Structures are given as structure tokens and as C-alpha cells.
């Protein structure tokens, strides 16, 4: 992530989620989610099983909503 366009604040939020052993990391920053997913192989040992979502996808997943966009 050092060579990515990730902002320090975004990384700090994710580190806070890791430190607190969160199950989910919810953000409106889809670009940040894509960056983490792109680097998932490198970050797997760090972020563990935290699932990253934007708020809409999180609600769809948790409420088992199938919405056609």
C-alpha cells in the first residue's frame, strides 16, 4: 500500500479496525476498498478476515436483499 494512492487517514482507520479485531470495515470510499482488494495477497496476514464493504453492499449482505440496480 506504500506505493498506492491510499491516504494516511484511510490506512489509520483500517489499522484501527485490525487492532480492535473488527469483523467489518465499512467505508464510502470505493477506491480504497478496491486498493485493499487489489493488494489482498500482501495484506491477508495483516487484515485477517475483516470484510470490507461500502454501506449499501453491507446492508444488502446483512439483510439478504437482492436488489437489481
C-alpha positions in Angstrom: 0.0 0.0 0.0 3.0 2.2 0.4 3.1 2.7 -3.4 -0.7 3.1 -3.7 -2.7 6.3 -3.6 -4.1 5.3 -0.2 -4.4 8.3 2.2 -2.8 8.1 5.6 -6.2 8.6 7.3 -7.7 5.7 5.4 -4.9 3.4 6.4 -5.2 4.6 10.0 -8.9 3.7 10.0 -8.1 0.2 8.7 -5.3 -0.3 11.2 -7.8 0.7 14.0 -10.2 -1.9 12.7 -7.5 -4.6 12.7 -6.3 -3.6 16.2 -9.8 -3.8 17.6 -10.4 -7.2 15.8 -13.4 -5.9 13.9 -15.4 -8.2 11.6 -16.2 -5.5 9.1 -14.7 -2.3 7.8 -17.4 -0.1 6.2 -16.4 2.9 4.1 -17.9 5.0 1.4 -14.5 5.1 -0.3 -14.9 2.5 -3.0 -11.5 3.4 -4.4 -9.9 2.4 -1.0 -11.8 -0.9 -1.0 -10.6 -1.7 -4.5 -7.0 -0.8 -3.4 -7.2 -3.2 -0.4 -8.8 -5.9 -2.5 -6.1 -5.5 -5.2 -3.4 -6.0 -2.5 -5.2 -8.7 -0.6 -2.5 -11.2 -1.1 0.1 -8.9 0.6 -2.3 -7.8 3.3 -4.0 -11.1 4.2 -1.8 -11.7 7.2 -2.4 -8.2 8.5 -6.1 -7.6 7.9 -7.1 -11.2 8.5 -10.8 -11.9 7.9 -12.1 -8.3 8.1 -14.6 -7.9 5.3 -14.6 -4.5 3.6 -17.9 -3.1 2.4 -19.5 0.1 1.3 -22.6 0.8 3.4 -25.1 -0.2 0.7 -23.4 -3.5 0.0 -23.1 -4.2 3.7 -26.9 -3.7 4.2 -27.6 -5.9 1.2 -25.4 -8.6 2.5 -26.6 -8.5 6.1 -30.3 -8.1 5.3 -30.0 -10.6 2.4 -31.5 -8.1 0.0 -31.4 -8.9 -3.7 -31.8 -5.5 -5.5 -31.5 -5.0 -9.2 -29.7 -1.8 -10.0 
